[in-house]
Each structure stands twice: as structure tokens, then as C-alpha cells.
Amino acid sequence: MNIKLTARHFKARPDLQQFAEDAVRSLTHVYDGILGADIILEDETKLGIDKAAEISLFVNKDRLVVKERTDEFKKSIAGCVDKLERMLVKYKQKRQDSRHHPQKPEPQIGTIY
């Protein structure tokens, strides 16, 4: 899995980078079709919101995006991962349902069945 981390308005410490990458890699136990991820960490103390994390997961032909704002980066990352776990379970269920229950083709005009 290709993971890209961006830190806006600050320089991320190596332990924070490792925490973020490990958290995103842990999502493979929920769904193993994850192709890549973009992690954006932003320090918004000037705006009064503190620390924000945004994670974009690339799965098959889709992109799942979550955002979280808290007072610490690790809390923001953990919140994003929790949201992504729920989204991946739902995504996986939808994919399985569409495989097992394919849509019936609509009858064409003038065709007798």
C-alpha cells in the first residue's frame, strides 16, 4: 500500500508519522483491497480549531475521505481511522451484496420473455 503523508504549517515528528502510517495500515484487516492512502495533518491553532487530520483511502475505483478535528493529532488520526473502519465495513458489504444479487436486465421494448 502506498501511503503519502503531508504536514501543513508544521514539521511532523517521526513518531507521529509512524503512528499515522501504522494506523492506516491497520485498516487492511477490515478490507484488503486498499490501494493507497493520503494523510494530511494540519495545525490550525490560528483558527482556534487546533489539530486536524484528513485521510483519503483509495479502494478499487473509489475514494473514501474522512476528516477529524481535535486538540491532538493522535486523537484526530484515531478518529479518522474509526470512521474509516465503519465506512470500509459498509463498502465491503455493498460490494458483496452487488455480487450475490446482480441487477436483472430491464426488458427491452418489443422483446417477449
LOMARVEX-162450 format. One line per field, with one value per atom (N, C-alpha, C): residue number from 1; x, y, z; atom name; residue in one letter. Coordinates in Angstrom, 1 decimal. Each point is the difference from the previous one (the first is absolute). Layout:
LOMARVEX-162450
n = [NUM:...]
X = [X:...]
Y = [Y:...]
Z = [Z:...]
atom = [CA:...]
res = [A:...]
***
This chain:
LOMARVEX-162450
n = [1:1:1:2:2:2:3:3:3:4:4:4:5:5:5:6:6:6:7:7:7:8:8:8:9:9:9:10:10:10:11:11:11:12:12:12:13:13:13:14:14:14:15:15:15:16:16:16:17:17:17:18:18:18:19:19:19:20:20:20:21:21:21:22:22:22:23:23:23:24:24:24:25:25:25:26:26:26:27:27:27:28:28:28:29:29:29:30:30:30:31:31:31:32:32:32:33:33:33:34:34:34:35:35:35:36:36:36:37:37:37:38:38:38:39:39:39:40:40:40:41:41:41:42:42:42:43:43:43:44:44:44:45:45:45:46:46:46:47:47:47:48:48:48:49:49:49:50:50:50:51:51:51:52:52:52:53:53:53:54:54:54:55:55:55:56:56:56:57:57:57:58:58:58:59:59:59:60:60:60:61:61:61:62:62:62:63:63:63:64:64:64:65:65:65:66:66:66:67:67:67:68:68:68:69:69:69:70:70:70:71:71:71:72:72:72:73:73:73:74:74:74:75:75:75:76:76:76:77:77:77:78:78:78:79:79:79:80:80:80:81:81:81:82:82:82:83:83:83:84:84:84:85:85:85:86:86:86:87:87:87:88:88:88:89:89:89:90:90:90:91:91:91:92:92:92:93:93:93:94:94:94:95:95:95:96:96:96:97:97:97:98:98:98:99:99:99:100:100:100:101:101:101:102:102:102:103:103:103:104:104:104:105:105:105:106:106:106:107:107:107:108:108:108:109:109:109:110:110:110:111:111:111:112:112:112:113:113:113]
X = [0.8:-0.8:0.9:-0.4:0.8:-0.6:0.7:-0.5:0.8:-0.7:0.6:-0.4:0.9:-0.3:0.4:-0.9:0.3:-0.3:1.0:-0.2:-0.1:-1.1:-0.2:0.3:0.7:0.3:0.8:0.7:0.9:0.8:1.0:0.8:-0.3:-0.6:-0.4:1.2:-0.1:1.1:-0.1:1.1:0.1:-1.0:-0.2:-0.9:-1.4:-0.4:-1.3:-0.3:1.0:-0.1:-0.1:0.7:-0.1:-1.3:-0.5:-1.4:-1.0:0.0:-1.0:0.1:1.2:0.1:-0.4:0.3:-0.4:-1.5:-0.6:-1.5:-0.7:0.5:-0.6:0.3:1.2:0.3:-0.9:-0.4:-0.9:-1.4:-0.3:-1.3:-0.1:1.2:0.0:-0.7:-0.1:-0.7:-1.5:-0.5:-1.4:-0.3:0.8:-0.1:1.3:0.3:1.4:0.1:-1.0:0.1:0.4:0.7:0.4:1.3:-0.1:1.1:1.0:-0.5:0.9:-0.7:0.7:-0.6:0.8:-0.7:0.5:-0.4:1.0:-0.2:0.4:-0.9:0.3:-0.2:1.1:-0.1:0.2:-0.9:0.1:-0.2:0.9:0.0:-0.8:-1.2:-0.9:-0.2:1.1:-0.1:-0.4:0.4:-0.3:-1.5:-0.7:-1.4:-0.8:0.7:-0.7:-0.5:0.3:-0.5:1.0:1.3:1.1:0.5:-0.2:0.7:-1.1:0.3:-0.9:0.7:-0.7:0.5:-1.0:0.5:-0.9:0.7:-0.7:0.5:-0.9:0.7:-0.7:0.5:-0.9:0.3:-0.4:0.9:-0.4:-0.2:-1.3:-0.4:-0.6:0.5:-0.5:-0.1:-1.2:-0.2:-0.6:0.0:-0.7:1.1:-0.5:0.9:-0.9:0.5:-0.7:0.7:-0.7:0.7:-0.7:0.9:-0.6:0.9:-0.6:0.7:-0.4:1.0:-0.2:0.8:-0.6:0.7:-0.1:1.1:0.1:1.1:0.3:1.1:1.4:0.0:1.3:0.0:1.1:0.1:-0.3:0.5:-0.3:-1.5:-0.7:-1.4:-0.7:0.4:-0.6:0.2:1.2:0.3:-0.8:-0.1:-0.8:-1.5:-0.5:-1.4:-0.2:0.9:-0.1:0.0:0.9:0.1:-1.3:-0.5:-1.3:-1.1:-0.1:-1.0:0.3:1.2:0.4:-0.4:0.2:-0.3:-1.5:-0.9:-1.4:-0.3:0.6:-0.2:0.4:1.1:0.5:-0.9:-0.5:-0.9:-1.2:-0.6:-1.1:0.3:1.1:0.5:0.1:0.7:0.2:-1.4:-0.9:-1.4:-0.7:0.1:-0.6:0.5:1.3:0.7:-0.4:-0.1:-0.4:-1.5:-0.9:-1.4:-0.2:0.8:-0.2:0.6:0.9:0.5:-1.0:-0.6:-0.9:-1.4:-0.4:-1.3:0.1:0.4:0.2:-1.3:0.0:-1.3:-0.4:-1.3:-0.6:0.0:0.3:-0.1:-1.4:-0.2:-1.4:-0.4:-1.3:-0.5:0.0:0.4:0.0:-1.3:-0.3:-1.3:-0.1:-1.1:-0.2:0.5:0.7:0.5:-1.0:-0.2:-0.9:0.8:-0.4:0.8:-0.9]
Y = [-1.2:1.2:1.2:1.0:1.2:1.1:0.5:1.0:1.2:1.2:1.3:0.8:0.6:0.8:1.5:0.9:1.4:0.8:0.8:0.8:1.4:0.7:1.4:0.9:1.0:1.0:-0.4:-1.2:-0.5:-1.2:-0.4:-1.1:-1.2:-1.1:-1.1:-0.8:-0.4:-0.8:-1.4:-0.7:-1.4:-0.9:0.2:-0.9:0.2:1.2:0.4:-0.6:0.1:-0.6:-1.5:-0.6:-1.5:-0.4:0.8:-0.3:0.1:1.0:0.2:-1.2:-0.3:-1.1:-1.3:-0.3:-1.3:0.0:1.1:0.0:-0.2:0.5:-0.2:-1.5:-0.5:-1.4:-0.9:0.3:-0.9:-0.2:0.9:-0.1:-1.2:-0.6:-1.1:-1.2:-0.1:-1.1:0.0:1.2:0.2:-0.3:0.6:-0.2:0.0:-1.1:-0.1:0.6:0.6:0.6:1.5:0.4:1.4:0.2:0.9:0.2:1.1:1.0:1.0:1.0:0.9:1.0:1.3:1.1:1.3:0.5:0.3:0.5:1.5:0.9:1.4:0.4:0.5:0.5:1.5:0.7:1.5:0.6:0.9:0.7:1.3:0.1:1.1:0.8:0.2:0.7:1.5:0.5:1.4:0.2:-1.1:0.1:-0.4:-0.5:-0.3:-1.5:-0.8:-1.3:-1.0:0.3:-0.8:-1.0:-1.3:-0.9:-0.8:0.0:-0.7:-1.1:-1.1:-1.1:-0.3:-0.2:-0.5:-1.2:-1.0:-1.3:-0.3:-0.2:-0.5:-1.4:-0.9:-1.4:-0.3:-0.6:-0.4:-1.5:-0.4:-1.4:-0.2:-1.0:-0.3:1.3:0.4:1.2:1.1:-0.2:1.0:0.7:1.1:0.7:0.3:-0.4:0.3:1.1:1.0:1.2:0.3:0.1:0.4:1.1:0.9:1.1:0.0:0.3:0.1:1.1:0.8:1.1:-0.2:-0.1:-0.1:0.9:-0.2:0.8:-0.7:-1.2:-0.7:-0.7:-0.1:-0.7:-1.5:-0.7:-1.4:-0.3:0.9:-0.2:0.2:1.0:0.2:-1.1:-0.6:-1.1:-1.2:-0.3:-1.1:0.1:1.3:0.2:-0.3:0.4:-0.2:-1.5:-0.8:-1.4:-0.7:0.4:-0.5:0.2:1.2:0.3:-0.9:-0.1:-0.8:-1.5:-0.5:-1.4:-0.2:0.9:-0.2:0.2:0.9:0.2:-1.2:-0.6:-1.2:-1.2:-0.2:-1.1:0.2:1.2:0.3:-0.2:0.5:-0.1:-1.4:-0.8:-1.4:-0.8:0.4:-0.7:0.4:1.2:0.4:-0.7:-0.2:-0.7:-1.5:-0.6:-1.4:-0.1:0.9:-0.1:0.1:0.9:0.2:-1.2:-0.7:-1.2:-1.2:-0.1:-1.1:0.2:1.3:0.3:1.0:-0.5:0.9:0.5:1.2:0.6:-0.7:-0.2:-0.7:1.0:-0.4:0.9:0.5:1.2:0.5:-0.6:-0.4:-0.5:1.1:-0.4:0.9:0.1:1.1:0.2:-0.9:-0.7:-1.0:-1.3:-0.3:-1.3:-0.8:-1.2:-0.9:-0.9:0.0:-0.9:-1.1]
Z = [0.0:0.0:0.0:-0.8:-0.2:1.0:0.9:1.0:-0.2:-0.2:-0.1:1.2:0.7:1.1:-0.2:0.2:-0.1:1.3:0.4:1.2:-0.4:0.3:-0.4:1.2:-0.2:1.0:1.2:-0.1:1.0:-0.6:0.8:-0.4:0.9:-0.6:0.8:0.5:1.3:0.6:-0.6:0.0:-0.5:0.7:1.4:0.7:-0.4:-0.3:-0.5:-1.4:-0.8:-1.4:0.1:0.8:0.2:0.5:1.0:0.6:-1.1:-0.8:-1.1:-1.0:-0.4:-1.0:0.6:1.2:0.6:0.2:0.3:0.2:-1.3:-1.1:-1.3:-0.5:0.3:-0.4:0.8:1.2:0.7:-0.6:-0.9:-0.7:-0.9:-0.4:-0.9:0.6:1.3:0.6:-0.2:-0.3:-0.3:-1.4:-0.9:-1.5:-0.6:-0.7:-0.6:-1.4:-0.5:-1.3:0.0:1.0:0.1:-0.8:-1.0:-0.9:0.5:0.7:0.5:0.9:0.6:0.9:0.0:0.2:0.2:1.3:0.8:1.4:0.0:0.4:0.1:1.5:0.6:1.4:-0.1:0.6:0.0:1.4:0.3:1.2:-0.2:0.6:-0.2:1.3:0.8:1.2:-0.2:-1.1:-0.3:-0.2:-0.5:-0.2:1.3:1.0:1.2:0.1:-1.0:-0.1:0.5:0.0:0.4:-1.1:0.2:-0.8:-0.9:-1.3:-0.9:-0.8:-0.3:-0.8:-1.1:-1.2:-1.1:-0.6:-0.2:-0.6:-1.2:-1.2:-1.2:-0.3:-0.1:-0.3:-1.4:-0.8:-1.4:0.0:-0.3:-0.1:-1.3:-0.7:-1.4:-0.8:-0.4:-0.8:0.8:1.3:0.9:1.0:0.5:1.0:1.2:1.2:1.2:0.8:0.4:0.6:1.4:1.0:1.3:0.6:0.8:0.7:1.5:0.8:1.4:0.6:1.0:0.6:1.5:0.7:1.5:0.5:1.3:0.6:-0.2:-0.5:-0.2:-1.4:-0.6:-1.3:0.1:1.1:0.1:0.2:0.7:0.2:-1.3:-0.8:-1.3:-1.0:0.0:-0.8:0.4:1.3:0.5:-0.3:0.1:-0.4:-1.5:-0.8:-1.5:-0.2:0.6:-0.2:0.5:1.1:0.4:-1.0:-0.6:-1.0:-1.2:-0.4:-1.2:0.2:1.2:0.3:-0.3:0.5:-0.2:-1.5:-0.7:-1.4:-0.8:0.3:-0.7:0.2:1.2:0.2:-0.9:0.0:-0.8:-1.5:-0.4:-1.4:-0.4:0.8:-0.2:-0.1:0.8:0.0:-1.3:-0.4:-1.3:-1.2:0.0:-1.1:0.0:1.2:0.1:-0.5:0.5:-0.4:-1.5:-0.6:-1.5:-0.7:0.5:-0.7:0.1:1.2:0.2:-0.5:-0.1:-0.5:-1.2:-1.1:-1.2:-0.4:-0.5:-0.5:-1.3:-0.1:-1.2:-1.1:-1.2:-1.1:-0.3:-0.3:-0.3:-1.3:-0.1:-1.3:-1.1:-1.2:-1.1:-0.6:-0.6:-0.7:-1.2:0.0:-1.1:0.2:1.1:0.3:0.9:-0.3:0.7:0.9:1.3:0.9:0.4]
atom = [N:CA:C:N:CA:C:N:CA:C:N:CA:C:N:CA:C:N:CA:C:N:CA:C:N:CA:C:N:CA:C:N:CA:C:N:CA:C:N:CA:C:N:CA:C:N:CA:C:N:CA:C:N:CA:C:N:CA:C:N:CA:C:N:CA:C:N:CA:C:N:CA:C:N:CA:C:N:CA:C:N:CA:C:N:CA:C:N:CA:C:N:CA:C:N:CA:C:N:CA:C:N:CA:C:N:CA:C:N:CA:C:N:CA:C:N:CA:C:N:CA:C:N:CA:C:N:CA:C:N:CA:C:N:CA:C:N:CA:C:N:CA:C:N:CA:C:N:CA:C:N:CA:C:N:CA:C:N:CA:C:N:CA:C:N:CA:C:N:CA:C:N:CA:C:N:CA:C:N:CA:C:N:CA:C:N:CA:C:N:CA:C:N:CA:C:N:CA:C:N:CA:C:N:CA:C:N:CA:C:N:CA:C:N:CA:C:N:CA:C:N:CA:C:N:CA:C:N:CA:C:N:CA:C:N:CA:C:N:CA:C:N:CA:C:N:CA:C:N:CA:C:N:CA:C:N:CA:C:N:CA:C:N:CA:C:N:CA:C:N:CA:C:N:CA:C:N:CA:C:N:CA:C:N:CA:C:N:CA:C:N:CA:C:N:CA:C:N:CA:C:N:CA:C:N:CA:C:N:CA:C:N:CA:C:N:CA:C:N:CA:C:N:CA:C:N:CA:C:N:CA:C:N:CA:C:N:CA:C:N:CA:C:N:CA:C:N:CA:C:N:CA:C:N:CA:C:N:CA:C:N:CA:C:N:CA:C:N:CA:C:N:CA:C:N:CA:C:N:CA:C:N:CA:C:N:CA:C:N:CA:C:N:CA:C]
res = [M:M:M:N:N:N:I:I:I:K:K:K:L:L:L:T:T:T:A:A:A:R:R:R:H:H:H:F:F:F:K:K:K:A:A:A:R:R:R:P:P:P:D:D:D:L:L:L:Q:Q:Q:Q:Q:Q:F:F:F:A:A:A:E:E:E:D:D:D:A:A:A:V:V:V:R:R:R:S:S:S:L:L:L:T:T:T:H:H:H:V:V:V:Y:Y:Y:D:D:D:G:G:G:I:I:I:L:L:L:G:G:G:A:A:A:D:D:D:I:I:I:I:I:I:L:L:L:E:E:E:D:D:D:E:E:E:T:T:T:K:K:K:L:L:L:G:G:G:I:I:I:D:D:D:K:K:K:A:A:A:A:A:A:E:E:E:I:I:I:S:S:S:L:L:L:F:F:F:V:V:V:N:N:N:K:K:K:D:D:D:R:R:R:L:L:L:V:V:V:V:V:V:K:K:K:E:E:E:R:R:R:T:T:T:D:D:D:E:E:E:F:F:F:K:K:K:K:K:K:S:S:S:I:I:I:A:A:A:G:G:G:C:C:C:V:V:V:D:D:D:K:K:K:L:L:L:E:E:E:R:R:R:M:M:M:L:L:L:V:V:V:K:K:K:Y:Y:Y:K:K:K:Q:Q:Q:K:K:K:R:R:R:Q:Q:Q:D:D:D:S:S:S:R:R:R:H:H:H:H:H:H:P:P:P:Q:Q:Q:K:K:K:P:P:P:E:E:E:P:P:P:Q:Q:Q:I:I:I:G:G:G:T:T:T:I:I:I:Y:Y:Y]
***
